[in-house]
Amino acid sequence: ILMVSQNYRFYPAVRAVQKVLRSGRLGKVSNVAIDFRRYSNRGDPKRKHFHIVEPLLLDMAVHQFDLLRGVLGCEPRSVVCRPSNPSWSLFDQPPTAAALMHFGRDIVVSYRGSWIAHKSQTTWAGEWTIECEKGALVWTSRGHLPEQVVVHRNGHEDKVVPLPKLRYEDRSGCLDAFVRAVRSGRQPETSGRDN
């Protein structure tokens, strides 16, 4: 059994979004917008974070990209990504990127991420808007703000989606899933075979 530790999947908001989308109550998904912002452009220039390869894409965005697969239940068909590294950045390689992805079922995703954003920081999972046929899910997870999932219709907040109580969250949720996979012999949700 090989499992990738995609701990962002193991949060109540993520599970609530998966349940709403799979229920079909909001109809088909058309597009998704994700913003991730942190300001990490300060401190000792020798700090390891400034010198890793593709610090945004490989260190952070991989979690949001995996969440896309987990929440939408389908795979990307194409990705166009433009990373950038402004002259005032302390990073050796690009700490920002914008990506446009096309997933199965004609879902288009726009992603913007930055380790050098001056605007207010997002949670670690980012700020998400999932536009559907009958409403939009606006949600956030894993961070300083309380987790929440809200359904919007016609530009107005309609309903706060109740969050499930999870026995384990974050890395503990990953470890629990791994133990259950080993005991049962079944492949885990984030099996190394497709993650």
RODO-2510 file (C-alpha; in nm, 4 decimals, decimal comma):
residues 195
     n   res          X          Y          Z
     1     i     0,0000     0,0000     0,0000
     2     l     0,1453     0,3325    -0,1061
     3     m    -0,0359     0,6519    -0,0084
     4     v     0,0545     1,0147    -0,0781
     5     s    -0,0020     1,2386     0,2231
     6     q    -0,2537     1,4798     0,0714
     7     n    -0,3620     1,6085     0,4110
     8     y    -0,5676     1,9011     0,2709
     9     r    -0,8417     1,6517     0,1737
    10     f    -0,9004     1,5633     0,5372
    11     y    -1,0924     1,8714     0,6507
    12     p    -1,4662     1,9204     0,7128
    13     a    -1,5135     2,1909     0,4454
    14     v    -1,3584     1,9707     0,1767
    15     r    -1,5818     1,6784     0,2696
    16     a    -1,8892     1,9061     0,2714
    17     v    -1,8064     2,0408    -0,0768
    18     q    -1,7548     1,6868    -0,2099
    19     k    -2,0936     1,5825    -0,0694
    20     v    -2,2791     1,8823    -0,2187
    21     l    -2,1225     1,8364    -0,5626
    22     r    -2,1813     1,4613    -0,5686
    23     s    -2,5457     1,5078    -0,4619
    24     g    -2,6172     1,7015    -0,7826
    25     r    -2,8247     1,9646    -0,5957
    26     l    -2,6368     2,2475    -0,7658
    27     g    -2,6262     2,0825    -1,1077
    28     k    -2,3188     2,0673    -1,3265
    29     v    -1,9962     2,2479    -1,2385
    30     s    -1,8888     2,5005    -1,5000
    31     n    -1,5864     2,6789    -1,3579
    32     v    -1,3695     2,7080    -1,0496
    33     a    -1,1583     2,9989    -0,9258
    34     i    -0,8883     2,9529    -0,6616
    35     d    -0,6723     3,2210    -0,5019
    36     f    -0,3809     3,1455    -0,2698
    37     r    -0,1919     3,4353    -0,1083
    38     r     0,0846     3,4490     0,1497
    39     y     0,3599     3,6997     0,2123
    40     s     0,6837     3,5113     0,2647
    41     n     0,9234     3,7607     0,1046
    42     r     1,1089     3,8578     0,4208
    43     g     1,3684     3,7220     0,6572
    44     d     1,7106     3,5711     0,6142
    45     p     1,7916     3,5425     0,2391
    46     k     1,9705     3,2138     0,3175
    47     r     1,6438     3,0581     0,4369
    48     k     1,5837     2,7266     0,2587
    49     h     1,2376     2,8295     0,1350
    50     f     1,3937     3,0943    -0,0910
    51     h     1,6073     2,8353    -0,2692
    52     i     1,3787     2,5382    -0,3382
    53     v     1,2826     2,4486    -0,6939
    54     e     0,9494     2,6028    -0,8025
    55     p     0,8521     2,7086    -0,4482
    56     l     0,4886     2,7842    -0,5297
    57     l     0,4097     2,4988    -0,7660
    58     l     0,5951     2,2157    -0,5916
    59     d     0,5676     2,3243    -0,2298
    60     m     0,2149     2,4666    -0,2180
    61     a     0,0014     2,4500    -0,5342
    62     v     0,0352     2,0719    -0,5456
    63     h    -0,2102     2,0637    -0,2512
    64     q    -0,4665     2,2829    -0,4248
    65     f    -0,4263     2,0878    -0,7503
    66     d    -0,4886     1,7641    -0,5615
    67     l    -0,7939     1,9191    -0,3949
    68     l    -0,9293     1,9943    -0,7418
    69     r    -0,9065     1,6268    -0,8330
    70     g    -1,0602     1,5218    -0,5014
    71     v    -1,3450     1,7728    -0,5066
    72     l    -1,4343     1,7555    -0,8753
    73     g    -1,3877     1,3795    -0,9047
    74     c    -1,2235     1,4079    -1,2456
    75     e    -0,8825     1,4636    -1,3984
    76     p    -0,7304     1,7626    -1,5773
    77     r    -0,7157     1,7390    -1,9563
    78     s    -0,4874     2,0354    -2,0134
    79     v    -0,2939     2,2916    -1,8108
    80     v    -0,1384     2,6215    -1,9114
    81     c     0,0695     2,7813    -1,6384
    82     r     0,2764     3,0970    -1,6236
    83     p     0,5047     3,1299    -1,3193
    84     s     0,6819     3,4594    -1,2512
    85     n     0,9577     3,5926    -1,0299
    86     p     0,9586     3,9735    -0,9918
    87     s     1,2930     4,1497    -0,9478
    88     w     1,2102     4,2390    -0,5851
    89     s     1,1472     3,8755    -0,4894
    90     l     1,3918     3,7043    -0,2513
    91     f     1,3189     3,3697    -0,4183
    92     d     1,5608     3,2085    -0,6639
    93     q     1,2720     3,0628    -0,8641
    94     p     0,9154     3,1844    -0,9298
    95     p     0,7098     3,2351    -0,6124
    96     t     0,3960     3,3259    -0,8113
    97     a     0,1960     3,1604    -1,0852
    98     a    -0,1289     3,1781    -1,2751
    99     a    -0,2764     2,8660    -1,4302
   100     l    -0,5715     2,7830    -1,6494
   101     m    -0,6839     2,4206    -1,6417
   102     h    -0,9438     2,2274    -1,8341
   103     f    -1,0898     1,9302    -1,6489
   104     g    -1,3178     1,6587    -1,7759
   105     r    -1,6889     1,7428    -1,8085
   106     d    -1,5980     2,0856    -1,9572
   107     i    -1,4894     2,2368    -1,6258
   108     v    -1,2503     2,5311    -1,6504
   109     v    -1,0323     2,6236    -1,3508
   110     s    -0,8373     2,9434    -1,2935
   111     y    -0,5683     2,9418    -1,0259
   112     r    -0,3623     3,2301    -0,8911
   113     g    -0,1019     3,1710    -0,6247
   114     s     0,1690     3,3764    -0,4608
   115     w     0,4241     3,3565    -0,1808
   116     i     0,4824     3,7337    -0,2184
   117     a     0,1259     3,8705    -0,2097
   118     h     0,0671     4,1946    -0,0205
   119     k    -0,3106     4,1491    -0,0123
   120     s    -0,4592     3,9743     0,2935
   121     q    -0,3481     3,6148     0,3208
   122     t    -0,5801     3,3275     0,2419
   123     t    -0,6088     3,0030     0,4320
   124     w    -0,3648     2,7313     0,3262
   125     a    -0,6248     2,5686     0,1016
   126     g    -0,6988     2,9056    -0,0592
   127     e    -1,0217     3,0856    -0,1392
   128     w    -1,2477     2,8838    -0,3680
   129     t    -1,5516     2,9640    -0,5802
   130     i    -1,7124     2,6756    -0,7647
   131     e    -1,9763     2,7981    -1,0116
   132     c    -2,2497     2,5477    -1,0870
   133     e    -2,5674     2,5377    -1,2897
   134     k    -2,7935     2,6220    -0,9912
   135     g    -2,5622     2,8134    -0,7589
   136     a    -2,2059     2,8672    -0,6464
   137     l    -2,0091     2,7185    -0,3592
   138     v    -1,7766     2,9652    -0,1895
   139     w    -1,5463     2,8033     0,0596
   140     t    -1,2181     2,7994     0,2408
   141     s    -1,0353     2,5472     0,4546
   142     r    -0,7261     2,4810     0,6636
   143     g    -0,6184     2,8044     0,8216
   144     h    -0,6603     3,1041     1,0425
   145     l    -1,0166     3,1706     0,9250
   146     p    -1,2997     2,9418     1,0305
   147     e    -1,3791     2,6779     0,7739
   148     q    -1,7010     2,7452     0,5932
   149     v    -1,8959     2,6476     0,2855
   150     v    -2,1648     2,8850     0,1609
   151     v    -2,4049     2,8427    -0,1301
   152     h    -2,4721     3,1591    -0,3297
   153     r    -2,7566     3,2023    -0,5761
   154     n    -2,8072     3,5025    -0,8014
   155     g    -2,5337     3,6975    -0,6240
   156     h    -2,6741     3,6500    -0,2738
   157     e    -2,5640     3,4285     0,0131
   158     d    -2,8275     3,1609     0,0319
   159     k    -2,7239     2,8944     0,2763
   160     v    -2,4366     2,7919     0,5005
   161     v    -2,3619     2,4241     0,4449
   162     p    -2,3226     2,2266     0,7694
   163     l    -1,9756     2,0803     0,8108
   164     p    -1,9360     1,7146     0,9060
   165     k    -1,7581     1,6175     1,2227
   166     l    -1,4455     1,4224     1,1326
   167     r    -1,2801     1,1809     1,3708
   168     y    -0,9369     1,2909     1,2467
   169     e    -0,8293     1,5928     1,0443
   170     d    -0,5195     1,7034     0,8556
   171     r    -0,2195     1,4695     0,8920
   172     s    -0,4024     1,2574     1,1492
   173     g    -0,6732     1,2029     0,8878
   174     c    -0,4082     1,0887     0,6405
   175     l    -0,2559     0,8490     0,8899
   176     d    -0,5981     0,7095     0,9802
   177     a    -0,6790     0,6551     0,6100
   178     f    -0,3448     0,4822     0,5602
   179     v    -0,3956     0,2500     0,8564
   180     r    -0,7451     0,1606     0,7320
   181     a    -0,6054     0,0867     0,3842
   182     v    -0,3328    -0,1378     0,5245
   183     r    -0,5796    -0,3248     0,7446
   184     s    -0,8385    -0,3710     0,4695
   185     g    -0,5987    -0,4212     0,1777
   186     r    -0,7937    -0,1614    -0,0262
   187     q    -0,6270     0,1258    -0,2081
   188     p    -0,6425     0,4550    -0,0176
   189     e    -0,8135     0,7650    -0,1562
   190     t    -0,4762     0,9209    -0,2373
   191     s    -0,3071     0,6064    -0,3596
   192     g     0,0403     0,6483    -0,5013
   193     r    -0,0899     0,4735    -0,8139
   194     d    -0,2783     0,7825    -0,9284
   195     n    -0,1525     1,0725    -0,7186
***
